[in-house]
Amino acid sequence: MPPHAVKQAREALGARLLEIRKTARLSGRALAGQAGWHFTKISKIEHGTIMPSEDDLYLWCFHCHALAELPELKAMRSNTEKMYVELRRLMKVGSSAYQQELKDREAESRTMRIFSSYLVPGALQTRAYATFRFTEFSDMSGVVPDIAEAVAARMERSALLMAGRTLFHFVLCETVLAAGMAPPEIMVEQLRHLLEASRLPRVHLGVIPLGAPHYPPLCDFWIMDDRAAETETYTAFIRVTQPLEVAMYAKVFDSLSRSAVYGTEARKLIERQVSNLVQP
């Protein structure tokens, strides 16, 4: 079943269609009869149980004498449809294509705000760390992506840190530095890369120390300007574009960033973990 946010978006679209039908003073059965549908389809659409097609929206507005509402309804449907994409389907299309799509969206953004609780974000990953992550995903999911091409595409994303106009603000929990998300030798290289990245002029890197009070993170996420917020679950990629929802992600990010340390203090936390890993 889709995540709760997607269900809410479907329900919002259904509620708007219900409002249009009532304004037209049509019963559900009357509208279904005029559109040539089974009468239960009206209820399913209005309660967000099923997603109406664009043709459904056209017929709905046509019979309710509300064609002026069609562009808004189509936009709502499109946004809802884009919110939830199964990762297995996405990976079958090609990991490299997915990474390229992410890179393009990042390159179009003036600012990227990225929060992570356990994993090094894609734009900060080394080639070895990215390869390990893609390989582990393949083993766990049973999907065999084009790992070499996907890693190459992810490395292109990391190049945005040094070129282009995008400004990156990362907030990482200290667990990102200490969690066993890759073998020690890979983590040492990765952590040293974070030290270098923290000094780049287009990068603002914060670390929330262990034990520091902070708002509970429900998921990792990234925000593109104020246009969209995105996250991933084990099975899905979710993108929200409704302004109020994006604003909520931004509010959470601002709260988490206030709990983080930056500059020398952040680098001390990274250097301490490097020392822990290289000690004999």
C-alpha positions in Angstrom: 0.0 0.0 0.0 1.4 3.5 -0.8 2.7 5.6 2.0 0.3 7.7 4.0 1.3 10.9 2.3 0.3 9.5 -1.1 -3.1 8.3 0.2 -3.7 11.7 1.6 -3.0 13.3 -1.8 -5.4 10.9 -3.5 -8.0 11.8 -0.9 -7.5 15.5 -1.4 -8.1 15.0 -5.2 -11.2 13.0 -4.4 -12.5 15.6 -2.0 -12.1 18.3 -4.7 -14.0 16.2 -7.2 -16.8 15.6 -4.7 -17.0 19.4 -4.2 -17.3 19.9 -8.0 -20.0 17.2 -8.3 -22.1 18.7 -5.4 -21.7 22.2 -6.9 -23.2 20.7 -10.1 -26.0 19.2 -8.1 -25.4 15.8 -9.5 -25.8 12.6 -7.5 -23.1 10.0 -7.7 -25.4 7.6 -9.6 -26.4 10.4 -12.0 -22.8 11.3 -12.8 -21.8 7.7 -13.2 -24.7 7.1 -15.6 -23.8 10.1 -17.8 -20.1 9.1 -17.9 -20.9 5.5 -18.6 -19.3 4.2 -15.4 -20.4 1.7 -12.7 -22.0 3.7 -9.9 -19.4 2.5 -7.4 -16.6 4.2 -9.3 -17.7 7.6 -8.1 -17.4 6.7 -4.4 -14.0 5.0 -4.9 -12.6 8.1 -6.6 -14.1 10.5 -4.1 -12.7 8.5 -1.1 -9.3 8.2 -2.6 -9.5 4.5 -3.1 -8.6 4.6 -6.8 -6.8 7.2 -8.9 -8.9 8.7 -11.7 -7.3 8.8 -15.2 -7.0 12.0 -17.1 -9.9 10.9 -19.2 -11.9 10.3 -16.0 -11.2 13.9 -15.0 -12.2 15.2 -18.3 -15.6 13.4 -18.2 -16.1 14.4 -14.6 -15.6 18.1 -15.4 -17.5 17.9 -18.7 -20.7 16.5 -17.1 -20.4 18.8 -14.1 -20.0 21.9 -16.4 -16.6 22.6 -14.8 -14.0 22.3 -17.5 -12.3 25.4 -16.1 -11.2 23.2 -13.2 -9.5 20.6 -15.4 -6.0 22.1 -15.5 -5.8 22.2 -11.7 -7.2 18.7 -11.3 -4.7 17.3 -13.8 -1.9 19.0 -11.9 -3.1 17.5 -8.7 -3.3 14.1 -10.3 0.2 14.4 -11.8 1.8 15.5 -8.5 0.1 12.6 -6.7 1.2 10.1 -9.3 4.8 11.3 -9.2 5.0 11.1 -5.4 5.3 7.3 -5.3 7.5 5.2 -7.5 8.4 1.6 -6.8 12.2 1.3 -6.5 12.3 -2.1 -8.0 10.6 -0.7 -11.2 12.9 2.3 -11.1 16.0 0.1 -10.8 14.9 -2.2 -13.6 14.7 0.9 -15.9 18.3 1.5 -14.9 20.1 2.8 -11.8 22.2 5.1 -14.0 19.1 6.6 -15.5 17.7 7.2 -12.0 21.0 8.8 -10.9 21.1 11.0 -13.9 17.5 12.1 -13.2 18.5 13.0 -9.7 21.6 14.9 -10.9 19.5 16.9 -13.4 17.1 17.9 -10.6 19.9 18.9 -8.3 21.6 20.9 -11.1 18.4 22.8 -11.7 18.2 23.8 -8.0 19.7 26.8 -6.4 19.9 25.1 -3.0 19.9 21.5 -1.9 19.2 20.8 1.8 20.0 17.1 2.6 19.5 15.3 5.9 20.8 11.8 6.6 20.8 9.7 9.8 22.8 6.6 8.8 24.0 6.8 5.2 26.4 9.2 3.5 24.3 11.2 1.0 24.8 10.3 -2.6 26.5 13.6 -3.6 29.1 13.1 -0.9 29.9 9.4 -1.6 33.2 8.1 -2.8 33.3 5.6 -5.7 34.1 2.7 -3.4 31.3 3.6 -0.9 28.8 4.0 -3.7 29.8 0.7 -5.3 29.3 -1.1 -2.0 25.9 0.5 -1.4 24.6 -0.4 -4.9 26.0 -4.0 -4.6 24.3 -4.4 -1.2 21.0 -3.1 -2.5 21.2 -5.6 -5.4 21.9 -8.5 -3.0 19.0 -7.5 -0.7 16.4 -6.6 -3.4 17.1 -9.3 -6.0 17.3 -6.5 -8.6 20.5 -6.6 -10.6 21.2 -2.9 -11.6 23.9 -1.6 -13.9 26.2 -1.0 -11.0 29.2 0.4 -12.8 27.0 2.8 -14.8 25.1 3.8 -11.7 28.2 4.5 -9.8 29.6 6.6 -12.6 26.3 8.6 -12.7 26.5 9.1 -8.9 30.1 10.4 -9.3 28.7 13.0 -11.8 26.3 14.1 -9.1 29.2 14.6 -6.7 30.9 16.9 -9.3 28.1 19.4 -8.7 29.8 20.1 -5.3 32.6 21.8 -7.2 30.9 23.1 -10.3 27.6 24.7 -11.3 25.5 27.1 -9.2 23.9 24.7 -6.7 24.6 25.3 -3.0 24.6 22.2 -0.7 23.7 22.2 2.9 24.1 18.7 4.5 23.1 17.7 8.0 24.3 14.3 9.1 23.8 12.5 12.4 27.1 11.4 13.9 25.8 7.8 13.4 26.6 8.4 9.7 30.2 8.5 10.6 30.2 5.6 13.0 27.6 3.1 11.5 28.9 0.0 9.8 27.5 0.9 6.4 30.7 -0.2 4.7 33.9 -2.0 5.5 36.5 0.0 7.6 38.9 0.6 4.7 36.0 2.1 2.6 34.8 4.1 5.5 38.2 5.6 6.2 38.4 6.8 2.6 34.8 8.1 2.8 35.4 10.0 6.0 38.5 11.7 4.6 36.4 12.7 1.6 33.9 14.3 4.0 36.7 16.3 5.5 37.7 17.6 2.1 34.1 18.3 1.1 33.5 20.3 4.3 35.9 22.9 3.1 34.4 23.4 -0.4 32.9 26.9 -1.0 29.5 25.5 -2.2 29.1 23.1 0.8 27.8 23.6 4.3 28.3 20.4 6.3 26.9 19.9 9.8 27.0 16.9 12.1 24.6 16.3 15.0 26.7 14.9 17.8 25.6 11.8 19.6 23.5 12.8 22.6 22.7 16.3 21.2 19.0 17.1 21.6 17.3 17.2 18.3 13.9 16.7 16.6 13.2 13.0 16.0 14.2 12.1 12.3 11.5 9.9 10.8 13.5 9.5 7.5 16.4 10.8 5.4 15.3 13.4 3.0 16.4 16.1 0.6 14.8 19.4 -0.4 15.2 21.1 -3.7 14.8 24.9 -3.2 11.3 25.1 -2.0 9.9 23.2 -4.9 10.0 19.6 -3.8 11.1 17.2 -1.0 12.1 13.6 -1.7 12.8 10.5 0.4 13.2 6.8 -0.1 11.8 3.8 1.8 12.9 0.2 1.3 10.5 -0.2 -1.6 9.6 3.3 -2.8 10.8 6.7 -3.9 8.6 9.5 -2.7 8.4 13.0 -4.0 6.2 15.7 -2.5 5.5 19.0 -4.2 2.6 20.5 -2.3 3.9 23.8 -0.8 2.7 23.0 2.8 4.3 19.6 2.8 7.6 20.9 1.4 7.5 23.7 4.1 7.2 21.0 6.8 10.3 19.3 5.6 12.1 22.6 5.5 11.0 23.4 9.1 12.3 20.0 10.2 15.6 20.5 8.4 16.0 24.0 10.0 15.4 22.4 13.4 17.9 19.6 12.8 20.5 22.1 11.5 20.3 24.0 14.7 21.4 20.9 16.6 24.4 20.3 14.4 28.0 21.6 14.7 29.9 23.0 11.7 33.4 23.8 10.6 36.2 22.8 13.0 33.8 21.2 15.4 32.3 19.0 12.7 35.7 18.0 11.4 36.8 17.0 14.9 34.0 14.5 15.0 35.0 13.1 11.6 38.7 13.0 12.4 37.9 11.1 15.7 36.1 8.4 13.8 38.9 8.1 11.3 41.3 7.6 14.2 39.0 4.9 15.7 39.0 3.0 12.4 42.8 3.2 11.6 43.9 2.2 15.1 45.6 -1.2 15.1 
